[in-house]
Amino acid sequence: MELTIPVGQDTVWAEHLAGDGVPIVLLHPGIGDSHAWDLVMPGLSGHRVLRYDVRGYGRSPRPTQEFSLTEDLETVLDQLNLEHVLLVGCSMGGGTALSFALAHPERVRGLVLLCPGVPGFPMPEEPELDAAYAVLEANRDVEGLVQFGLRHWAAAGADEVAVSQLRASVPAWFDQSEYLKPDPPVYDRLHEIQTPSVVMVGDKDRPILAAVAGGTFARIPGCEFVWLPGVDHFPSLREPQVVTDTILRFA
């Protein structure tokens, strides 16, 4: 069932499928929208599944007010009366999953983290990359940013699916500096997480992002680690069966 869910004075597009077991919540990356999970969804048939597009991404309208990714997740779950869930987050969505798990540990059954972004990780400065991005953003150069994204996050191939994912996300990037409220740092709190967790990352992802995944795995007690050969920053598109099987182990 497709839904429009109010979040503050805005709305987000969502898909909520009835089924059995602990609800599985799919949180998309910042370089895509909920279509990132299209190849995973068939394998989750029979389970209760929720996915939604963050404000400004994919089928969700642009934001008109300041918002938090974690607070929006809480709002969406509350609207659908989902009290205890398995969070599956990729990149940006992984950061949201971690932030929510630390803020509301009683509501999280498990964490499946695909190349997660982690608020508070000590990212090195990359002035050349930042400068190139700033020029493209200032010019609102959608196609330029799509090509930028393919160079940095799609090392496994600039195929049609990767291109379409970037085109669904780039327009949202223009609004982030104005409306997106950063979630508090969580990297130094990962040892507090007690829920069953797994981190997955590909060997074609950017080295710094593989380092984020490795650091996350090392800090979460009892966390599992899954290495994905030949996979870049789109693991659910490159290895959907491995991702699906991992989700089902935690569901």
Secondary structure, DSSP 8 states (H G I E B T S, - for coil): -EEEEEETTEEEEEEEE--EEEEEEEE--TT--GGGGTTTGGGGTTEEEEEE--TTSTTS---SS-B-HHHHHHHHHHHTT--SEEEEEETHHHHHHHHHHHH-GGGEEEEEEES---TT------HHHHHHHHHHHHTT-HHHHHHHHHHHH-TT---HHHHHHHHHHHHHHHHHHHHB------GGGGGG--S-EEEEEETTS-HHHHHHHHHHHHHSTT-EEEEETT--S-HHHHSHHHHHHHHHHH-
